[in-house]
Amino acid sequence: MTTDITNVSTHLAAMAATQPDFTAVIEPHGRPRDGVIPHTSWTFRQLNDRANAIARGLEAVGVRQGVKTALLVPPRLDFYALTFAIFKVGAIPVFIDPGIGAKRFGACLAEARPMAFIGIPKAQLARVILGWARESVELVITVGRRFLWGGLTLDEVVARGSGSGDVQAPTRAEETAAILFTSGSTGPPKGVVYTHAIFAAQIEALKSSFGIEPGEVDVNTFPLFALFAPALGTTAVIPEMDSTRPAHVDPTKIIEEVQRFEATMMFGSPALIKRVGHYGRDRGVKLATLRRVISAGAPADNEALEAFASMLSDDCEIFTPYGATEALPVAKIGTHEILGETRAKESDGAGVCVGRKVGDIEIAIIRVSDDAIPRWSDDLRLPPGEIGEIAVKGTVVTREYDAHPKATALAKILESSGAHWHRMGDVGYVDDTGRLWFCGRKSQRVVTEAGTLYTVACERIFNQHPDVARTALVGVPGGAAGMQTPVLCVELIPGRQPSGRITRELLEIGAANPKTSSITRVLYHRGFPVDTRHNAKIQREQLALWAAKRIS
């Protein structure tokens, strides 16, 4: 284990030194004038100076190395400055998706036990009314106007700081840098412990895997991923949108930002890619300046990828990297390969190809188990081509969950060397060319008397039907003890209505493939429940409960 002094904030300081006058962050500001949204921006020097000023103030009021700090600020200029200021003083920012709901949000804060709480007035009001982190919070800082809840404003904090120069606490590589909560799409959200070394490894992996260079312009619709932009030396353009509802974004606002600022890069969830792609394709929009588009968070819809790709130049790809909050990035693939080769195999039930490993990642397919695996053994590995649980090891892989020893024991496998494998919670396999294929979540596999069915692999077979928007395979109790009855939930494209014809055709499609021939129950659903972070992961656990009530 390394003990080198390192701090993720040094990446911002380095960019402020090498390209001080290059724009770091651009945000929409105020109401449109003549149809054009005004913007405010900071250069790298201004962002670093603001982060240093805040850091000095934080140290003066007691937010120092090791202090957990809840940060509830929208993705605007001060969100970036505050995040890097917290890194600079060695405190530990706690990031939780606001879209998970007040009750779950409060539960996450109760687990994290932050000592400091930095938030906008709306967040502070919720903290007071709902009692968030009441037993742990000692210091309250309001970004904006303070009302009756006391504490300090951010301006007052900055005023208390003194000194000059760049602030950097002597944090160690393996010291906790941040706690990022999972989206909770398949269970309670858990706080993932990030070290400074993991952040540094992620920055290098993103830079090398996607060829990202300083000076590029990034329209990024996911705030946490957007935090990498200043460290990579790219301009972060914050689009006007509700980041918790990417599926409902106004496509014109994303397209306008890309075109206005001549963006070279864009990040969006599959739901956003679908909405913007369909809008742009139908209107002949071109986004000629983009060099790459990155979409992550759930398996991508190939038709949506094709629609979005119609707006891009021939040498620009949409990459769909595979990973999780606990390990990112793991693998990547681009639309040239997806649309040119792998989607045909997906339609036959091969699963979704997520590409080849990136960086120093090692991928292993191990036997499926719902139990903890304390120690690594090569005997766990399955032969190539066989579906099993996906496990990964590498410098971007996290080692533990905060305050969740049982979850850590279930998700991590320790090697004799001291290295950790992370069990992704997904099932899949590696093909004979070294590509990883994703077949579904381990917890959502459907165990039947005829064998085990894997959700994503089966669903892609049925998704070929022209009236189908998407499908979701779920299992409900039935048959022998511990066995399930497979039920195909179907969401039709807008304007289509359930009919005997569609049901009959779906069952014919299923019967023609040995992987889906045992699926004989079909239910129609108006709109699948999805995760709050990307609006793209289908919450099959909820659908299974819904289906069970209708076939009992």
TORMAR-749222 format. One line per 4 residues: number of its first residue (from 1); their letters; for each residue z, x, y of C-alpha. Coordinates in steps of 0.001 Angstrom, whole numbers, plus 500000, padded with zeros to 6 digits. Each point is the difference from the previous one (the first is absolute). Layout:
% TORMAR-749222
NUM	a	Z,X,Y | ...
This chain:
% TORMAR-749222
1	mttd	500000,500000,500000 | 498944,501403,503335 | 502516,500400,502838 | 497460,500832,502698
5	itnv	500625,498529,503435 | 497337,497371,500665 | 499659,496812,502018 | 497103,497545,499976
9	sthl	500152,499752,503797 | 498631,503546,500301 | 496520,498597,499278 | 500113,498022,503250
13	aama	501314,503005,501926 | 497177,502134,498599 | 497368,497485,501100 | 501604,499777,503444
17	atqp	499603,503770,500253 | 496430,500266,498672 | 498444,496827,501462 | 502431,498866,502735
21	dfta	497533,497908,501980 | 498393,498218,497060 | 500982,496331,499699 | 502657,499406,497347
25	viep	500654,496240,500160 | 498164,497077,501583 | 501509,496513,500150 | 498750,496670,501379
29	hgrp	501873,499074,503154 | 500014,496783,501978 | 497525,497136,500024 | 496219,500390,499713
33	rdgv	498059,500456,503231 | 496364,498864,499912 | 500267,499763,496226 | 501175,503646,499655
37	ipht	503532,500804,498800 | 501684,502657,502193 | 501652,502920,498251 | 502711,502562,500649
41	swtf	499930,503452,498429 | 501988,503206,499632 | 498699,503497,499374 | 501586,502187,497347
45	rqln	501944,501805,502730 | 501286,496692,501404 | 500943,498672,496561 | 501837,503202,499100
49	dran	501737,500119,503391 | 501113,496386,499645 | 501234,500643,496454 | 501950,503053,501222
53	aiar	501565,498024,502854 | 501092,497272,497622 | 501240,502589,497482 | 502220,501671,502585
57	glea	501417,496597,500914 | 500598,499077,496373 | 501924,503207,499423 | 502099,499307,503098
61	vgvr	501043,496541,498730 | 500681,501081,496420 | 496740,499485,498096 | 499800,503395,498372
65	qgvk	499076,501667,496749 | 500575,497779,496964 | 500695,496766,501921 | 498197,497022,498477
69	tall	498213,498092,502742 | 498408,496572,499578 | 496848,499760,502119 | 498704,496528,500871
73	vppr	497367,500581,502634 | 496388,498702,499950 | 497158,502518,499576 | 499607,501014,503612
77	ldfy	500306,503278,501904 | 503778,500222,499768 | 499901,499295,496260 | 498265,503343,499557
81	altf	502236,501785,502502 | 503179,498590,498444 | 498960,500839,496456 | 499231,503618,500834
85	aifk	503141,500234,502153 | 502106,498918,497038 | 498238,502600,497841 | 500583,502648,502683
89	vgai	503781,499525,500004 | 500105,499916,496197 | 501161,496388,499852 | 498612,497715,497289
93	pvfi	497834,497074,501109 | 500185,496916,497794 | 496722,498073,499834 | 499963,496415,498667
97	dpgi	497117,497529,500193 | 501002,497222,502418 | 497777,497583,498089 | 502210,499915,496887
101	gakr	502226,497306,501520 | 503362,500081,501751 | 502117,499694,496844 | 498277,502827,498125
105	fgac	499900,502072,503171 | 503756,499644,500342 | 500489,500973,496353 | 497968,503180,500559
109	laea	502106,500938,503014 | 503190,499333,498032 | 498795,502476,497361 | 498823,502633,502471
113	rpma	503189,499801,502128 | 498513,501413,503236 | 502440,501295,502588 | 497555,499515,502887
117	figi	497812,496975,500677 | 497046,500388,502369 | 498018,496849,500683 | 498312,497712,502471
121	pkaq	502037,497072,501403 | 498694,497587,497349 | 501211,502331,497233 | 503373,500476,501669
125	larv	500457,496243,500311 | 499223,499560,496304 | 502453,502796,499163 | 502789,498236,501901
129	ilgw	499293,496483,498739 | 499347,500941,496373 | 502580,502766,499776 | 497552,502699,498956
133	ares	501722,503282,499079 | 503183,498778,501690 | 502237,502297,497954 | 498045,503198,500572
137	velv	498416,499888,503479 | 501997,501850,502642 | 497327,500680,502595 | 497524,497468,501402
141	itvg	496976,501005,502083 | 497711,497354,501471 | 496365,500758,500785 | 499567,497687,502961
145	rrfl	502494,497769,501734 | 503575,499916,498662 | 501866,496705,499939 | 503499,499134,498716
149	wggl	499983,502141,496859 | 501082,503169,501820 | 498982,503516,499160 | 497489,502018,501996
153	tlde	496387,499561,501052 | 497432,502630,499089 | 499709,500935,503685 | 503762,500590,500145
157	vvar	499820,502154,496881 | 497236,502145,501482 | 501994,500360,503240 | 502955,501436,498076
161	gsgs	497961,502812,498504 | 499847,503423,501534 | 498177,503238,499502 | 496335,500827,499457
165	gdvq	497622,501358,497426 | 499118,498727,496570 | 502808,498429,497959 | 500092,500799,496313
169	aptr	503037,499666,497784 | 500326,502670,497259 | 499181,497595,497170 | 499268,501300,496512
173	aeet	496866,499210,498022 | 501922,497942,497442 | 502131,498236,502581 | 499507,496241,500400
177	aail	497501,499344,502805 | 499629,496210,499751 | 500611,496947,497854 | 496984,497750,499484
181	ftsg	500560,496665,498321 | 497485,498728,497482 | 498326,496669,500714 | 501919,498233,497236
185	stgp	496839,498358,498665 | 501197,500227,496382 | 503768,500121,500501 | 502676,500677,502619
189	pkgv	498945,502559,502640 | 501443,503457,499380 | 500528,502867,502417 | 497876,503002,499029
193	vyth	501453,503355,501033 | 497477,502247,501752 | 500769,503646,500633 | 498420,502158,502698
197	aifa	498183,501870,497238 | 498461,496786,498644 | 498751,498995,503452 | 498503,503457,500473
201	aqie	498294,499785,496601 | 498589,496568,500831 | 498538,501247,503266 | 498258,502861,498196
205	alks	498794,497700,497207 | 498500,497499,502437 | 498373,502777,502018 | 498410,501727,497021
209	sfgi	499131,496912,497932 | 498209,498132,502763 | 498817,502876,502165 | 501943,498783,503046
213	epge	499730,502332,502991 | 501910,500232,503308 | 498182,498207,502791 | 498955,496977,497968
217	vdvn	500738,496403,501040 | 501786,497656,497602 | 500200,496201,500281 | 502960,499368,497748
221	tfpl	501282,496529,499167 | 503097,501042,498026 | 502766,501510,502187 | 501606,502296,497419
225	falf	496684,501537,498944 | 499091,500325,503674 | 502971,502339,500482 | 497985,502697,498214
229	apal	497427,500013,502823 | 502007,502093,502514 | 500937,502465,497262 | 496330,500299,499015
233	gtta	498904,500491,503596 | 498002,496771,500134 | 500094,497282,502633 | 501793,496877,498765
237	vipe	498434,496847,501415 | 502398,497068,499618 | 497969,496810,499667 | 501143,496691,501432
241	mdst	501216,498185,496875 | 503057,498875,498081 | 500449,502878,497576 | 501966,497740,497619
245	rpah	497001,497649,499626 | 496913,502168,499429 | 498224,497195,498126 | 499976,497961,503215
249	vdpt	498752,502696,502361 | 497390,499153,502635 | 496990,502041,498771 | 498578,500329,503502
253	kiie	503061,501922,501189 | 499715,502574,497216 | 496263,500410,500493 | 500394,500313,503777
257	evqr	502601,502773,499624 | 497813,501966,497583 | 496986,499730,502268 | 501792,500492,503322
261	feat	501829,503168,498968 | 497257,501277,497660 | 502445,500166,497124 | 499236,502397,497173
265	mmfg	502609,498589,497618 | 501596,496664,499185 | 502764,498810,497698 | 500353,496394,498858
269	spal	501400,497968,497129 | 497499,498410,497566 | 500670,496632,501661 | 499069,501374,503416
273	ikrv	496958,501814,498623 | 498817,496701,498503 | 500470,497992,503182 | 498422,502561,502325
277	ghyg	497266,500899,497507 | 498779,496440,499545 | 500029,499394,503748 | 498090,503193,500746
281	rdrg	497438,499616,497224 | 499164,496433,500982 | 499349,501107,503581 | 498224,503254,499348
285	vkla	502755,502134,501539 | 499706,503789,499713 | 502889,502477,500200 | 497936,503153,500199
289	tlrr	502741,502399,501136 | 502260,499521,496951 | 500059,502947,497596 | 502429,498453,497527
293	visa	501926,496790,499413 | 503188,499934,497917 | 501245,496827,498326 | 503165,499881,497914
297	gapa	502806,497723,498932 | 498301,498067,497186 | 496839,500117,497847 | 496986,499644,502268
301	dnea	497575,497091,499744 | 496572,501520,499293 | 498097,497275,501815 | 502202,500575,503049
305	leaf	499407,503751,499786 | 496257,499381,499844 | 500169,497714,503043 | 501947,502547,502052
309	asml	497744,502836,498829 | 497020,498138,501493 | 501382,500906,503447 | 500245,503726,499214
313	sddc	497553,502874,500001 | 498720,501198,496612 | 502218,503096,500006 | 503205,498070,500805
317	eift	502135,498823,497096 | 502869,497592,499586 | 502665,501789,497995 | 502494,498038,497932
321	pyga	502797,502494,499261 | 502574,499188,497339 | 503691,500532,500544 | 503261,498335,500921
325	teal	502820,500421,502491 | 501584,502288,497398 | 496905,502180,499524 | 497039,500142,502384
329	pvak	497192,500963,499660 | 499512,500260,496223 | 496272,499456,499493 | 496955,498935,501982
333	igth	496518,498596,499573 | 497296,498976,502475 | 497538,497154,500248 | 497023,502144,499032
337	eilg	501514,500338,496531 | 501584,496537,499896 | 496929,498011,501006 | 497612,502307,498219
341	etra	501755,500249,496636 | 503535,498865,499301 | 499824,496355,501096 | 497662,499199,497133
345	kesd	502661,501232,497581 | 502688,498050,501843 | 498093,496786,499334 | 500210,500751,496284
349	gagv	503791,500356,500069 | 500383,503742,500489 | 502542,499508,502781 | 499587,501405,503520
353	cvgr	499008,503629,500355 | 502244,501713,502560 | 498334,503374,499658 | 501049,503569,499398
357	kvgd	503281,501650,500827 | 500489,501636,503374 | 501779,503206,500977 | 502503,501345,497487
361	ieia	500668,496596,498436 | 500310,499884,496214 | 499376,496658,498291 | 501309,499056,496580
365	iirv	499505,496778,498032 | 503146,499352,497983 | 501088,497324,497574 | 501028,496757,501656
369	sdda	503735,499457,500156 | 502308,497899,502123 | 502898,502373,499320 | 501096,503122,501853
373	iprw	498560,503309,498781 | 502527,502674,501050 | 498094,503092,498830 | 496335,500901,499956
377	sddl	498267,500859,496750 | 496303,500523,499366 | 500434,497663,497049 | 500038,497186,502560
381	rlpp	496320,500515,500756 | 497405,497664,498528 | 496507,501091,498892 | 497184,499894,502591
385	geig	498537,496532,500478 | 503094,498157,498758 | 501713,497619,502425 | 503564,500932,500856
389	eiav	502392,500453,502884 | 498853,502231,502854 | 502327,502885,500871 | 499395,502606,502703
393	kgtv	501432,503338,501091 | 499327,502074,503119 | 501205,501072,503431 | 499386,496534,501518
397	vtre	502093,498279,497325 | 503444,498782,501094 | 503077,500629,497866 | 502343,497089,500616
401	ydah	500795,496653,501565 | 502752,499799,502585 | 503171,498337,498635 | 498153,498851,496858
405	pkat	501023,502275,497094 | 498908,497478,497346 | 496561,499573,501576 | 499704,503782,500274
409	alak	500873,500384,496303 | 497317,497460,499029 | 497304,501530,502194 | 500547,503750,499635
413	iles	499701,502390,497067 | 501545,503454,500327 | 498278,503083,498597 | 501979,502947,498680
417	sgah	498532,502008,502903 | 501678,497650,502479 | 496747,498291,501006 | 499854,496210,500128
421	whrm	497415,497584,498643 | 499706,496613,501674 | 499155,496969,497905 | 497596,498025,502178
425	gdvg	500841,496671,498418 | 496286,499585,499286 | 498004,500094,496784 | 496653,501714,499610
429	yvdd	498136,502847,498349 | 497954,503106,500713 | 496349,499960,498926 | 498019,502866,498501
433	tgrl	498921,501197,503471 | 503571,500287,501284 | 499970,496818,502061 | 503086,497791,500112
437	wfcg	499580,496272,499325 | 502568,497436,501140 | 500510,496975,497737 | 502949,498239,501646
441	rksq	503734,500110,500613 | 502146,500820,496983 | 502418,497171,500786 | 497128,497501,500182
445	rvvt	498374,500740,496661 | 499681,496910,497793 | 501310,500486,496464 | 498425,497459,497629
449	eagt	499844,499523,496257 | 496413,501269,500143 | 500969,503171,501885 | 500829,501239,503489
453	lytv	497803,498935,502909 | 499806,502070,503190 | 499616,497960,503160 | 497503,501873,502166
457	acer	497753,500954,497094 | 499748,496359,498873 | 499656,498527,503479 | 496950,502077,500883
461	ifnq	498144,498343,497130 | 500621,496495,501367 | 499477,500999,503641 | 496240,500176,499319
465	hpdv	499752,496216,500158 | 498135,499066,503223 | 502488,497256,500944 | 503064,502212,499589
469	arta	501685,501860,502852 | 502475,501707,497678 | 502051,499394,496884 | 503508,500919,498873
473	lvgv	501069,500236,496373 | 503620,499040,499330 | 502111,499471,496906 | 502286,497051,499406
477	pgga	502499,499639,497133 | 498448,498637,496842 | 499334,500615,496330 | 502148,502400,498007
481	agmq	503220,501427,501402 | 499292,502340,502882 | 496297,499124,500056 | 498115,498500,502933
485	tpvl	497133,497574,500499 | 497327,501446,502294 | 498990,497790,502930 | 497147,500784,502366
489	cvel	500784,498931,503577 | 496861,499519,502067 | 499468,500039,503761 | 496564,498638,500875
493	ipgr	497905,501100,502945 | 500319,497732,503078 | 498114,496745,499623 | 500100,499917,496181
497	qpsg	502088,497469,498114 | 501453,500257,496472 | 497751,498410,497401 | 499517,499717,496277
501	ritr	496794,501999,500364 | 501746,502998,501576 | 502772,499887,497396 | 497484,499846,497174
505	elle	497984,502912,501411 | 503128,502114,500491 | 501077,499410,496409 | 496503,500944,498821
509	igaa	500209,503261,501976 | 503390,500731,498449 | 498908,499162,496467 | 497059,502385,500256
513	npkt	502270,503033,500458 | 502519,501039,497315 | 502434,501083,502730 | 500261,496454,501372
517	ssit	499067,497769,497058 | 503632,498918,499491 | 500241,498529,503529 | 499463,496251,499703
521	rvly	502098,498506,502818 | 498669,499742,503575 | 501867,498779,503082 | 498708,499776,503570
525	hrgf	502063,501195,502959 | 499185,499465,503685 | 501124,503425,501171 | 501787,502736,498058
529	pvdt	503285,501360,501351 | 499528,503617,501088 | 502128,502902,501192 | 501123,500155,503619
533	rhna	498974,503613,500620 | 496282,499895,499206 | 499422,496274,499305 | 498087,501149,496920
537	kiqr	502269,500451,496963 | 500164,496735,498066 | 503595,499012,499266 | 499416,498995,496398
541	eqla	503696,499479,499331 | 499944,497023,502368 | 496764,498726,498484 | 501512,500216,496503
545	lwaa	502846,497691,501034 | 497490,497613,501590 | 497813,500033,496889 | 502917,499459,497615
549	kris	500865,496715,501733 | 496453,498742,499591 | 499363,500732,496337 | 503453,499141,498627
